[in-house]
Amino acid sequence: MMPRRGRRRRGRRGRLPTPIYIGHQLVTRTFIPQPEGGEPPILLEAEELEALRLVDLEDLSQEEAGDRMGVSRGTVWRLLHRARRKVVQALIEGRRIQLSEEP
């Protein structure tokens, strides 16, 4: 597993975000629908994809996924919520899904 330090804090003060551990390397970078819509692509971050993979593919609980990723269960819930919303939006609107590996 490799830690990701790409999350940013908002504003000047406050603590730095905890690094998220990603246990799976991306094989592909883009999913393109047929026919492709003219809308801009939806960016799915690596942390969101990892949360989807652990909870939906490996059938782990959010707490177990949080332990593997090195974050709290609440953070996993937020990542899952954003990821599922983006995937459904891409499917409904026929938009390209761009997978992000960079912070």
C-alpha positions, 0 to 999 in steps of 0.5 A, spaced: 500 500 500 502 506 498 500 513 502 496 518 498 498 525 500 494 529 495 488 531 499 488 539 501 486 543 507 482 548 506 484 555 508 491 557 511 490 554 518 488 547 521 491 540 521 494 537 515 489 531 512 491 524 514 494 520 508 490 515 505 493 508 503 491 506 496 492 498 495 490 497 488 494 500 482 489 503 476 489 499 470 486 504 466 485 511 466 478 513 462 471 510 461 468 512 455 460 511 454 457 509 447 455 514 444 459 519 448 455 525 450 458 532 449 459 534 456 466 535 460 468 528 463 467 527 471 473 526 475 473 520 479 479 521 484 483 514 486 481 515 494 474 515 491 475 509 487 479 505 493 473 506 497 468 503 492 473 497 491 473 495 498 466 496 500 462 494 494 467 489 490 471 486 496 464 486 501 468 490 507 464 494 512 466 501 512 469 501 518 474 495 515 475 499 509 477 505 513 482 501 517 485 498 511 485 506 508 488 509 514 482 513 515 476 514 519 469 510 517 466 517 516 471 519 511 470 512 508 462 514 508 464 521 504 468 518 499 463 513 497 457 518 497 461 522 492 464 516 488 457 513 487 454 520 486 459 521 480 458 514 477 451 514 477 451 521 474 456 519 468 451 513 467 445 517 467 448 523 463 453 519 458 459 522 460 466 520 460 469 518 467 476 520 468 480 516 473 485 521 477 491 518 480 495 525 482 493 529 488 
